[in-house]
Each structure stands twice: as C-alpha cells, then as structure tokens.
Amino acid sequence: MKTDKHKYNPVPLNLKQELARAMRRPGFKAAWGALEEEYATLSALLAARREAGLTQEELAARMGTTKSAISRLEASLRNDKGSPSFATLRKYARACGKQLVIRMV
C-alpha cells in the first residue's frame, strides 16, 4: 500500500515558458536555430506519414525495406551519423502519396 510519502505527484511543464527561459541561456538560441532545418524536415516526414495514415511498418512495406530502417531514417535527421539521400527521401515521399520538393529560401 502506498503512503502519501510515495504518492505520484507530477510537476506541470509549460513548454513555451521553459523554451523562453532556455533562449536566455548563452549559446542556446544559436544552437536551437542550427537545428531548425533538421526538425522542420523531420516534422514534414512525420506529417506526411501521419496524413497517409501509415505506421512505420506499413511505410516500410511500401518502400521495400524494414520498420527498423524507417525508424533509423526518421532518427537520422536528429543526429550527425548520416543524412538520408535524396533518392531515399523521394521514395519516402512517394510511399506516403506525396511529392518531394526542396526549396531554398
């Protein structure tokens, strides 16, 4: 039996407030900005898969690959270990019923 001493009491998190606080730290704003392109690309990939109503496993089947390869592909945009090729991104987009378009602004 749990006592009040061990009662679960989560701390509320206000993401906007925490991000604003972090932006005041030296170097954080520059580091955050440097990741903007990667996270925007990842967000677009995940949105395309979600809009197509596909799981990673279903997308993998359409692309002729494995679920773990899709997981690695989606994770690769968040690290420096390697970026997906244009051909892979195009294949991902087409498997989601989308067209890959890259713009420089």
N, C-alpha and C positions, 0 to 999 in steps of 0.2 A: 504494500500500500504506500502510495506517495504521500509525503507530508508537504506542507506549504513551503518548506525549505527547498524542496526539489521540484516545485511546480514550474512548468514550462511558461515562460513569460517573454515572448519575442519583443525585440526592440524595433519600433517602427522605422522605416527607411524612406526618406524623402530624396529620391534620386536627383531631382532638379537642384535642391538645396545642397546636396553633397557635391554635385558636379560644380556648382558655383563656388563652393568652398575650395575644391581642388584646383580650380582655374587660377586661384590667387597664389598657389604654391609656385616657387621659382621652377621654370622649366616644364611644368605640367602642360600649359597651354600649347607650347610648341610641339611637345610630344603627342598630345591629343590631335592636333592639326595634321601631323605627319601621318597619322593612321586613318584620316578621313577617307581617302580614296579606297583603301582596303576594306573598310567597314561598309562603305557605300556599295562596293561591288558584291561583298558577301550578302548584304541586305537584298540586293537585286536578285541574286541567285536564289536565296531562300524564298523571296516573294514569288518568283517565277514557279518554283516547285510547289509552293503552297497554293497558288492560283490554279495550277494544273491538278491540284488535289492528289499529289503523288507523295508517297513515302520515299525514303532513301532507297529502300529495296525495290520499289516499283520503278523508280527512275533508273536504277542500276540495270534492271532487266531491259528497259528501253534502249539504254546506251550499250548493252552488251558487256557489262562489267559487274563488279560486286558491290554490295552495300558498303563494305569497308573502304572501297576505292572512292565511293561518293562521299563518305564521311571524311576521308583524308583530303579530298578535293575541296570540300567546304571549309575544312580546318586550315588548309594551306594558305588561305588568304589572310590568316591571322598570325602567321609566323614567317620567319625568314628562310625556312628549309627549302623552299622551292615554290614557284608560281606555276599555275596551270598554263598550258599552251593555248594559243588562240583556237586551234582545232578542237581542243577539249572543251573550251568554253562554248564554242559554236555547237558542238554535239550536245552539251548540257542544255543549251537554249532550245535547240530543236526538239529534244526529248520532252521538253516542257511545253511544246507547241508555240515557242517564241522564236524571234529572230535576234541574233546578237548584233548590236550596234554599239560601236565605240566612238565617242565624241571627245574632242579636246576643247575645253572652254577656258 
